[in-house]
Amino acid sequence: MKYISNNRLLAWVQRLLLLLIVITIGGCQSDEFTNIPAQPNPETAGSSTQPVPSMVLREGDTVSVSLPGSQTLDSTQQIRPDGKIVLSLVGEVTAAGKTPEELQNELLKLYQPQVSAKQVIVTVQSPNIPVYVTGAVIRPGPVTVNHPISALDAVMEAGGFDYTRANLKAVVIVRQEKDRTERFKLDLKKAWSGSTNAPFYLQPYDIVYVPERFTWY
């Protein structure tokens, strides 16, 4: 009779637990998750490109509002949990959910009756854009960046692939869209080798899951 070493048994147990977690997550999703039609794969679509998404302001972001010619009204503050900021003369303004350009246009309209403002500039000082990377990567966990980030970039921020076990061809992006969950399957092996120029850009709170290659012991 052959005996399994403690190290090999531990490896088997770890893989079984990971498989159970993935199955549990999939089972907790709505039928809409499991019945989603195959999504287009921007990472492997050689003739198409995905535009860089505009940054959307969120609670916790720090924004700077400046009015050239009326510098006494300049302000830098963090967006409150209710999504608002407070500015001189115009009071509370909802910032969360808007792009910096959209907020600029709204503030310009609000300030014009007050100071005849011709320009309002909104800049993001410290945006809060979390995504999560898990699976066969070096440092799984949350990744927070201050600019739009692609799936491959997020993996690199997590220390890169664990090449001894990562399956680069079947990376999964899980995205929550209001009342439904969407799933995208990416072939990041082609993106890593440079054979595609169509990066898949992530949205805040996306989950990047790098599965393991199936191996027999």
VENGI-V110835 format. One line per field, one symbol per residue. phi: phi as a letter, one per 30 degrees, with the letter a starting at -180 (. if undefined). burial: b if it has 24 or more other ideal C-beta (glycine too) atoms within 12 Angstrom, else e. A space follows every 50 residues. Layout:
BEGIN
phi->???
burial->???
END
This chain:
BEGIN
phi->.dcdddddddddddddddddddddddddddedddcddeddcddcddccbc dddddcdbejdccccbbejbddcdabacddedicbcbdicidbdcdjcde dddedddddddedcbhdcabccbcdbdcbdbbbbjdbdbdkdbcbcaebd ddddddddjjddddbdcddbdcccbcchcbccbbcccddddddidbccdc ddceidccccdcddbcc
burial->eeeeeeeeeeeeeebeebeeebeeeeeeeeeeeeeeeeeebbbbeeeeeb eeeebbbbebbbbbbbbeebeebebeebbeeeeebebeebeebbbbebeb eebbebbbebbeeeeebeebbbebeebbbbbbbbbbbeebeebbbeebbb bbbbbbbbeebeeeebbbebbbbbbeeeeebbbbbbbbbbbbeeebebbb bbbbebbbbbbbeeeee
END
